[in-house]
Amino acid sequence: MFEIVSCGNTYCIRSKIPGAFENVVHAFGTRWTGDDVNTYAAHFHMDPDCFFTVTQIHGADILLLDDSEGEMIPRGEVCCDGIITNRRGLALGIRTADCVPLLLVDPVKRVVGAIHAGWRGTAREIAALAVRLFVRSFSSDPSGMYAMIGPSIGPCCYEVDRPVFQAMRRHRWSESVFTAGRNRGVWMLDLGKANRLQLIGAGVPDENIASIPLCTACRKDLFFSYRAEGNTGRQLSFIAGK
């Protein structure tokens, strides 16, 4: 369901759900310390100025950028953890180093979204909120939407404490994303699965969701990992409608 491809001086990962991404350009970034925006722009024949990223704050606020006449792209610092747009050629970028990068597309309405889902955003169901924003703002049908869940820290490595467990346990999906940790009072969390279950609960069919089963903490050769390395870099993932 995915492929690792050469991208200039680095590599990126792309989803391969048949027919889902004919009108979008997308990629999940890998570990690289160069100029990722310019590298991706050159590789995908895009203008670097069309890449739009935000200051991520580990919350659940989502910015909507529609194609209304005269609507300007925000400049300067914009604080949120998700972006949705129907503007052609605007590349929405998310940076991660263990959190979940989530890319969404409605191929009928031609709307795309990029979501950063850390444990706080996941606890606030940012993935489901994004789907509902597609529906409310663009009349999207969730059953026709597609989602790509990129590389993040896996349940093999993501040990969390009681505050994280308590923040999520009120949700119906929480029982299936936690397993017992190595010590008393800790749990192993499957962050990718939590977001997948949110998408399904919001109406996106399971078969329309592609998950890339690569753990950022296990694969430091491919990805930056805050949990495994401490203060480290971030990989850029993006999506743009053609």
N, C-alpha and C positions, 0 to 999 in steps of 0.2 A: 504493500500500500504506500510505500515511500521509496525514494531513491536519493543517494548522496551523489552530488554532481560537482565537478570542478567549476569554480566561479572566480575567474581572474587569478589572483594569487592565493586564494583560499578555497574553501568548500562550503556548500550549502545543502540543505535537505528540502526536498519538494514532495508534496503529496501526489498520489497517483489514482485518486478516485475517478473512475471513467466518467467523462462528460461534465464534471463538476466545475472545472476551472478553465473553461475555454476562453472566457472573457476577463480573466484576471492574471496578474503576474504576482507570484508569491515566492517566499523562501524563508526557511528557518536558518539562522546563521550558526556558525560554529566558532570555535576558539581562534581568534586572530587579533593581533594588536595593531593592525594597519587602519587605514581610513575605510571603514566598512561602507559608509554611504556612497562615496565616490566609486568604490569597487563594484558594488551592486548596480549603481546607476550605469556605469560603463558596460557591465556584462549584459544587463537587460535593456540597454539602449533607452535609458530614461534620463531626464534632467535631474541632477542632484538637488536642485531647488524644490523639486516636487516631493521630496521626502519630508514627512511631518512626524515629529516625535513629541512626546510630552514629558513632563517631570512626574515620574511615578511616585505615589505616596502610600502604596500598600493599602488602598481603600477600595471603594466600589463605585466611584463617580465615573461616568462615561460622557465624553464630549461628542456631540452630534454636529457634523459639518455637512449641511445639505448644499445643493447646487442653486440655491435661490440667487436671483440676479442681484449683484451688488454685495453679496455675502463675502466678507473677507476671511482669509485664513488667519487665525490668531498668530501674532508674533510675540516674541518674548516668552517668558516662563508661563506655561499652562500646566496646572497641577491636576492630574486625574490618572486613572488606570485603565482607561479604554477609550477608543475612538471609533466612530461609525460614520461612513460617508457614502453618498451616491455620486460623488464627483469623479469623473473619468481622469485617470492619470495621476491622482493624488495617492502617494504611497504612504500608508499608515504604518509607523514603526514602533515596535515594543522591544525593550532591552531586558534581558533576564540572565540570571546566573544561579538557577535552581527553581525559581518560580515557574509557573506554567505560562508559556506563550500560546495564546489561543487566537486562531484566525477564522473568521466567519464570512460566508458569502451567500447571498440570495441571487442566483443566476437569472431569475425571472425579472425581478425589480432592479437588478444590477447594483446591489448595495454590498459593501464590504465592511468588515470590522476587525480591529486588532485589540486584544484584551490581555492585560497582565494580571494573572491570578496568583497572588501569594496566599498564605494561609488566611490572612485577614479578609482579603477580597473573596476568597472561596467561602469562608464562614458567612459572609454577607451575600452569597450567591450571585456574584458578579456575572457568571456565565448565563444564568437564567435571566438576569436583569437585561443583559445585552440582547437576548432573543426577544424579550418583550418590547425593547426599544425599537428593534427592527419592525415588529408588528405595529406598534403604535405610530411610528413616524413614517413608515413606508408601505404599510399594509402588506407586509411580508406574510407568507404562509410558512410557519415553522416546518411543516412536513416537506417543503421543497427547499429548505436551507441545508447547507453543508458546513461542516466544522472540521478544523484540523487542530489537534492538540499536539503541540511540539514537545521537544525534549525538556524534561524537568527532573528534579530529584525524585528517585523512585522509592517505593515502600521498603526496599532493601536497605536504604540509607537514611530515610527521613524520620528520625526519632523526635517525638514532640512530648511536651509536658502537659500537666493537667489544664492550664489555661487554654491551650489550643484545643484539647479534647472537649472541654466544657463549652467553648465557643461554637463548636460544630454539632454537638450531640443533640441539639433541639431539632435538627433536620432529619427527615425520614431516611435519607440516604446515608447517614453517618455510620450506622451499624456495619455497613459493608465496606467502609474505607479504612477502618482501624483494625490493627492486629496487636497482640500483646508485645510489648517491648522486652528488651533484655533484662531490665530491672523493674522493680516495683515503682509504680507511679509514672511510668512512661509508656508511650504507644508508638507504633510505626504507622505512619499516615501515607495513604496512596492519594496524593494530591491530584494527579491526572484523572484517576477514576472518579474522584469527587466532582470534578468539573464535567466529566462525561455524563454522570448521572443527572447533574443539573440540566444539561442540554436536553437529555431524553425527557426529563420531567417537564421541560418547557415546550416539548412537542417536536424536537428534531429527531428523526428516526435514527436508531442505533447504526443502521447500515450506511448512514450519511455522515458518520463521524470517523475520522481517521486519527488514530493515536500512534505516535512514534515512540516505541518502547525502549528508549535509550535513557539511562540514568546519568544525569550530569555529574553526580558525585563519583560514580563508578568510572565514567569515561572522561577523565580529565585530559586525556589526549585529544579529545574532540571538543570539549566544552569547558567554559569557566564554571566553577562551583563555589559559591560563597560558603556553604556548609563544609566542604572538604578543604578549602584553601584560605578561608578568612577573607580579608579585603582583596578583591580580585577584579578582573575585567567583566564586561557584559557582552553577550552576543546579541546582535540585532536580527529580529525577524520582522518581515513586512508583507503587506498585501496591497495591491492597487488594481482598480478596475480599468480595463482598456477602453 
